Structures are given as structure tokens and as C-alpha cells.
Amino acid sequence: MLPGRRLVVVAVNTYSVLELPACAAKMIGPVVIVTRLRLDAALYEPAPVRKPGTFGRPCKKGAR
């Protein structure tokens, strides 16, 4: 598109999910996503990779 330019996406809080910024981070050009979060939002790291031979339910989320 426009080489050397940054793409800034402004979105409503409907798009404040972790998958969208993670997808934008993998894009070739620089992409910045600006969105609002609730004041009581709790952000977590992705779930750790499950080690082979472990028992029990796998983690759904990582560290806060």
C-alpha cells in the first residue's frame, strides 16, 4: 500500500480482544490498534504450552 507509513486502526471496545492485536503484530507492516478497555478489565498472557505427560485440565489463560 503505502511503504514507510504506519497503519493506525481505531476500534470500539467490541474489538478489544487479544486475538486482533496478536494478528496485527504478525503483519509485515507496522500496525497500531487503539481501543478502549473496561476499567475493571483483567489482561492475561496466553496459556502456556502443555507439556507432554501432564495430567489434568489444561490452562485456559496465563499469568495476569
C-alpha positions in Angstrom: 0.0 0.0 0.0 2.0 3.0 1.3 5.5 1.9 2.1 7.0 3.5 5.2 3.6 4.6 6.6 2.1 3.3 9.8 -1.5 2.0 9.8 -3.5 3.1 12.8 -6.8 1.4 13.5 -9.2 2.9 16.0 -11.9 0.5 17.1 -14.7 0.3 19.6 -14.4 -1.9 22.7 -16.1 -4.7 20.8 -12.7 -5.3 19.1 -10.7 -5.2 22.4 -9.9 -8.9 22.3 -6.4 -10.3 22.4 -6.7 -12.1 19.0 -6.9 -8.9 17.0 -3.7 -7.2 18.3 -1.9 -10.6 18.1 -2.9 -10.9 14.5 -1.8 -7.3 13.8 1.6 -7.9 15.5 2.3 -10.7 12.9 1.6 -8.5 9.9 4.6 -7.3 7.8 4.0 -3.5 8.1 3.6 -1.6 11.4 0.0 -1.7 12.6 -1.2 0.1 15.7 -4.6 -0.7 17.2 -6.2 1.7 19.6 -9.3 0.6 21.5 -11.0 1.1 24.9 -11.0 -1.4 27.7 -13.2 -1.5 30.7 -11.7 -0.1 33.8 -12.0 -3.5 35.5 -10.5 -5.4 32.6 -8.1 -8.2 33.5 -5.5 -8.9 30.9 -3.7 -12.2 30.8 -0.7 -13.8 28.9 -1.5 -16.6 26.5 -1.9 -20.0 28.1 1.5 -21.8 28.5 2.2 -24.7 26.2 1.1 -28.0 27.7 4.0 -30.3 28.5 3.6 -33.9 27.4 2.8 -36.4 30.0 0.9 -34.0 32.3 -2.5 -34.8 33.8 -5.5 -32.6 34.5 -7.3 -29.9 32.7 -5.1 -27.7 30.5 -4.7 -24.0 31.4 -7.0 -21.6 29.5 -5.1 -18.5 30.4 -1.6 -17.5 31.5 -0.3 -15.1 34.1 -2.2 -11.9 34.8 
